[in-house]
Every structure is written in structure tokens, then in C-alpha cells.
Amino acid sequence: MALTLSEIQSISQDHWLPGSYNNWAMGNIMMYKMLSKAETIDSAEKVRVVLEHAKARGGAMGASTIFETAKKDTINAARFPWAYFWSGATIDIEDETQVSGGDADIDLVFTKLDNVQKTIRDIMGDSFWALYATSLTTYGADTKPFMGIADLVNQNDTTPLFGGIAKADLGTYTKDGSATNIWLALADATAYTMSFTLCKQLMRSCRVGNGVADKPDLLVTTEALKDALEVSLQASQRFANEDLVKAGFDNIKVGSRAAVVADDKCPASGLYAFNTEYLYLKAHKDFNFTPPVWKQPTNQYAKTCQIIWSGGFCTSQRRAHGVYSAVS
């Protein structure tokens, strides 16, 4: 039997760079934004958001006016379901004896746990951008993925309904001289070319009032479309949101409020507008990235653990968000 090592290999050592280096994760600004403002809540059947959807009765009057006193419903509620996600790791006796710190210069257990944390956030991001029905196909009919962004901007009343409300149930409102459904996000498939003007147009189309906070503050698109916007601007016009830069997200400001950021999970040709004042991620207090607890079977030396997250994605103003889906 021939020796498998050369002289150099038998007497020398490899030089290790410290730590490990991720080679699969991509950028996901939406999960960062949502998780950074997530709030923990107690147990409930669903996450409820109370909506005022109509004016009370009233009008001009005179001395002989008789008031209309019939009761009028002005309040209803959207109810958003829980989503459940997990990721886990398993080690055995070989892992613990051969590559668990020491001369290996890397602790396999901690590296695996770090990978588990990245994985669960990445899976959540995949579901966040996909239709609920698509996620059911991906993960199984018995799973509970997000009713996320794709459902938020979906203009069809698919089952289950977004927030449990059909688009016609809350009636309409008038903006810029035309009527549209209250419970409906903007979804425009017109072919557009990426530009600063287009971003402003999308923000204007998703406004819910005249105040600064009533327009979208986050525009999400692909890396290619963000680059196209940057190239179209003169150097003196390129500004960035410093808070997002510090978090590691390159961006371009549009006006005084919004920032255009690339998300690697954003669908091709998409330019999305979000008003994060009206977007919420609620995490269950007992399942908000649970600490890993190693468990061992009685008939094998192996240890396994899981991290679990449960929560709901919801909005109080569906009309405050939108998408141009055919931008080049």
C-alpha cells in the first residue's frame, strides 16, 4: 500500500484563517428592517389590527336640518395568522472529539449554531417574499409560512385572504381624482425604466396623506436596478441613509425620507415601496428565536437542537405599499 502523504505534507502544518466564512447567505434588507422593529406579544389565535375604514355621518346643515341618525359601521379588523419557522443542528461523538476547538482553531459547535441562526433568518426571508401558496408547495401543506410581501401586493382575492379581508369589503377611497379599494396595495405591471422620477412617482402613488410620514420610506429593488438608478444620477445627487449604511446596506436616498436598497430576494424587474410606519412584525414571546437546547437520544451518542421562531407579519394600511413589477 502506497503512502498517501508527501514528506512536506507529513511534517508541515496548514495555516488557518481565524473563524469561518459564509459562502451562501445573501443580503435581505426586508428581514433586517422587520426584525429590527419586531415586537413580542402573548399568545392569541391571530394578530388583530383594528381598522377605521369609513367616515361617520355628517355634512353641511341649516336651521331646519334633520340629522341622519341611522347607525353606520366605521370600524372593522384585519386578522393575520401566525407563521412558524425552524432551523437545527446535529453533532455526534466524532464532531466532539475531532473538531471541537483546541488545535483545530475553530469550535465546530459554535460555528454550527451561528449557521443555524443565519439559516432560519434566510428561510424566513424566502417565505417573506413568496406567495403563501408557493411557500406551502415548497415546505409542505401542513406548514405555516408567512403571508408576506407577495400576498400584500397581490390584487387577487386568493385563499386565504390577506388579513382575512377581501379587497372589496372595506369599500373605496378617492386619491388624485380616482377611486380605488381601501384594502389594496398598488400593483402596476406597466413597463417602466428605472429613474429618480419613477421612484418619486411610486412614492406618490402609495401615499396615504400629505404628511412626511404618509409616504413610503423604503424602496426595495434588485441590485441591477439600484445600480441603474445610481448611474443615472450625477455624483452630487447621490446621497445615502447613514443608518442603513452603518448596518451594511448600500442605498440611495430619494427625497428627504425614502432610501432605495437592493434585496437579493427581490423578484426580477421589481421596484417595491413600503411605508415601514405601517408594517409590523410581531414575535411570540416564547418563540422569538428560542435558545438552542441540546437533546440526546438514549440509544446513540448524538446531540441535536433547534431554534424556533413564531410570529405574524401585518399592516395597518395596505394601500400605503406597492410595486412596479416590470421595471427595466
ZAMARGU-4260 file (C-alpha; in steps of 0.2 Angstrom, whole numbers, plus 5000, padded with zeros to 4 digits):
<rodrens>
0) 5000/5000/5000 | 5007/5017/4995 | 5009/5031/5007 | 4997/5044/5004 | 5006/5059/5012
5) 5022/5068/5004 | 5036/5072/5015 | 5031/5090/5015 | 5013/5086/5020 | 5019/5074/5034
10) 5030/5087/5043 | 5021/5104/5039 | 5005/5112/5045 | 4992/5122/5036 | 4989/5140/5041
15) 4972/5143/5047 | 4962/5159/5044 | 4953/5163/5060 | 4934/5159/5061 | 4923/5153/5046
20) 4917/5162/5031 | 4899/5161/5025 | 4898/5156/5007 | 4879/5155/5004 | 4870/5169/5013
25) 4864/5184/5003 | 4858/5202/5008 | 4840/5204/5014 | 4835/5222/5019 | 4817/5217/5022
30) 4821/5204/5036 | 4833/5216/5043 | 4820/5231/5044 | 4806/5220/5051 | 4817/5211/5064
35) 4825/5227/5070 | 4807/5234/5074 | 4799/5217/5079 | 4788/5217/5095 | 4785/5202/5106
40) 4767/5198/5110 | 4757/5185/5120 | 4748/5170/5114 | 4732/5173/5103 | 4723/5165/5089
45) 4729/5178/5077 | 4736/5195/5076 | 4722/5208/5076 | 4724/5226/5068 | 4709/5237/5071
50) 4704/5247/5055 | 4694/5263/5053 | 4688/5261/5036 | 4674/5274/5034 | 4668/5292/5039
55) 4655/5295/5052 | 4638/5303/5046 | 4638/5321/5043 | 4638/5336/5031 | 4633/5354/5030
60) 4617/5359/5039 | 4605/5373/5042 | 4592/5378/5054 | 4579/5365/5049 | 4592/5351/5045
65) 4586/5334/5052 | 4601/5324/5057 | 4603/5306/5050 | 4604/5295/5065 | 4605/5278/5057
70) 4620/5268/5064 | 4634/5266/5052 | 4649/5254/5054 | 4666/5263/5053 | 4677/5250/5062
75) 4682/5233/5057 | 4698/5222/5059 | 4711/5213/5049 | 4717/5197/5057 | 4734/5190/5052
80) 4739/5172/5055 | 4755/5165/5064 | 4770/5159/5054 | 4782/5146/5061 | 4800/5143/5056
85) 4814/5132/5062 | 4832/5128/5059 | 4843/5115/5068 | 4860/5106/5070 | 4866/5089/5075
90) 4883/5084/5081 | 4890/5066/5086 | 4905/5059/5095 | 4917/5062/5080 | 4912/5080/5080
95) 4916/5082/5098 | 4932/5073/5099 | 4940/5078/5082 | 4935/5096/5078 | 4929/5104/5094
100) 4941/5118/5097 | 4959/5116/5103 | 4971/5113/5089 | 4958/5114/5076 | 4957/5133/5079
105) 4938/5133/5076 | 4924/5127/5088 | 4913/5117/5077 | 4898/5118/5089 | 4898/5137/5089
110) 4900/5138/5070 | 4886/5126/5068 | 4875/5137/5079 | 4880/5153/5070 | 4875/5144/5054
115) 4858/5139/5061 | 4854/5157/5066 | 4858/5163/5048 | 4848/5149/5041 | 4832/5152/5050
120) 4833/5171/5045 | 4836/5166/5027 | 4822/5154/5026 | 4811/5167/5034 | 4816/5179/5021
125) 4812/5167/5007 | 4795/5165/5014 | 4793/5183/5016 | 4795/5187/4998 | 4785/5172/4991
130) 4766/5169/4990 | 4759/5160/5004 | 4753/5146/4992 | 4770/5145/4984 | 4778/5143/5002
135) 4766/5129/5005 | 4772/5120/4990 | 4790/5122/4995 | 4789/5117/5013 | 4773/5106/5014
140) 4754/5109/5015 | 4755/5107/5034 | 4767/5121/5037 | 4763/5139/5042 | 4774/5151/5032
145) 4772/5170/5031 | 4758/5179/5022 | 4771/5191/5017 | 4776/5204/5003 | 4769/5194/4988
150) 4752/5192/4997 | 4752/5211/5002 | 4754/5217/4985 | 4743/5203/4977 | 4727/5211/4969
155) 4718/5195/4968 | 4707/5188/4982 | 4716/5172/4985 | 4713/5159/4999 | 4717/5163/5012
160) 4713/5182/5011 | 4726/5194/5016 | 4721/5199/5033 | 4705/5190/5031 | 4698/5204/5021
165) 4693/5204/5003 | 4698/5219/4993 | 4680/5225/4991 | 4675/5223/5009 | 4681/5240/5015
170) 4674/5250/5000 | 4684/5263/4991 | 4693/5280/4994 | 4697/5293/4981 | 4715/5299/4978
175) 4722/5310/4965 | 4704/5311/4957 | 4701/5292/4955 | 4693/5279/4966 | 4702/5263/4972
180) 4699/5250/4985 | 4705/5254/5003 | 4711/5236/5006 | 4723/5235/4991 | 4741/5239/4988
185) 4747/5247/4972 | 4752/5234/4959 | 4757/5241/4942 | 4764/5230/4928 | 4767/5244/4916
190) 4784/5243/4908 | 4794/5257/4916 | 4813/5262/4915 | 4822/5265/4932 | 4824/5283/4936
195) 4824/5295/4950 | 4807/5302/4943 | 4800/5284/4943 | 4804/5282/4962 | 4796/5298/4966
200) 4781/5293/4956 | 4779/5276/4965 | 4781/5285/4982 | 4767/5297/4977 | 4756/5283/4971
205) 4757/5275/4988 | 4754/5290/4999 | 4740/5290/5012 | 4741/5308/5016 | 4751/5324/5014
210) 4762/5322/5029 | 4781/5317/5028 | 4776/5300/5037 | 4762/5297/5025 | 4774/5292/5010
215) 4785/5276/5008 | 4801/5277/5017 | 4809/5261/5009 | 4810/5257/4991 | 4817/5239/4988
220) 4823/5233/4971 | 4836/5222/4963 | 4855/5226/4963 | 4854/5229/4944 | 4840/5242/4946
225) 4848/5250/4960 | 4864/5252/4950 | 4854/5259/4935 | 4847/5272/4947 | 4864/5277/4953
230) 4872/5278/4936 | 4858/5290/4931 | 4862/5302/4944 | 4876/5314/4945 | 4889/5312/4958
235) 4882/5327/4968 | 4865/5320/4968 | 4870/5303/4976 | 4865/5303/4995 | 4863/5289/5007
240) 4854/5284/5023 | 4868/5283/5035 | 4859/5272/5047 | 4857/5259/5033 | 4875/5261/5028
245) 4881/5258/5046 | 4870/5242/5046 | 4879/5236/5030 | 4866/5241/5017 | 4872/5252/5002
250) 4857/5263/4997 | 4852/5279/4988 | 4841/5292/4996 | 4826/5298/4986 | 4820/5315/4994
255) 4821/5318/5012 | 4813/5302/5018 | 4815/5286/5007 | 4830/5276/5003 | 4832/5264/4988
260) 4840/5247/4994 | 4844/5231/4985 | 4837/5215/4992 | 4844/5199/4984 | 4827/5190/4987
265) 4818/5204/4977 | 4809/5197/4961 | 4817/5202/4945 | 4811/5219/4937 | 4803/5223/4954
270) 4803/5240/4962 | 4793/5240/4979 | 4788/5254/4990 | 4785/5251/5009 | 4780/5263/5022
275) 4788/5255/5037 | 4777/5265/5049 | 4763/5254/5044 | 4772/5237/5043 | 4774/5227/5059
280) 4782/5210/5063 | 4775/5203/5079 | 4785/5189/5088 | 4778/5177/5100 | 4786/5180/5117
285) 4790/5161/5120 | 4796/5158/5102 | 4807/5173/5097 | 4822/5163/5091 | 4822/5151/5105
290) 4839/5147/5114 | 4846/5130/5107 | 4844/5116/5119 | 4854/5101/5115 | 4845/5084/5116
295) 4852/5067/5116 | 4843/5050/5112 | 4846/5036/5124 | 4852/5024/5111 | 4865/5034/5101
300) 4879/5047/5105 | 4872/5061/5095 | 4865/5078/5100 | 4853/5089/5091 | 4845/5106/5094
305) 4833/5118/5085 | 4830/5137/5085 | 4811/5141/5083 | 4803/5157/5078 | 4784/5161/5078
310) 4776/5177/5073 | 4765/5187/5062 | 4768/5200/5048 | 4754/5213/5047 | 4750/5230/5041
315) 4738/5244/5046 | 4737/5252/5029 | 4738/5240/5015 | 4736/5255/5002 | 4752/5263/5009
320) 4763/5250/5000 | 4765/5245/4981 | 4775/5238/4967 | 4780/5242/4949 | 4784/5224/4943
325) 4790/5227/4926 | 4805/5240/4928 | 4820/5239/4917
</rodrens>
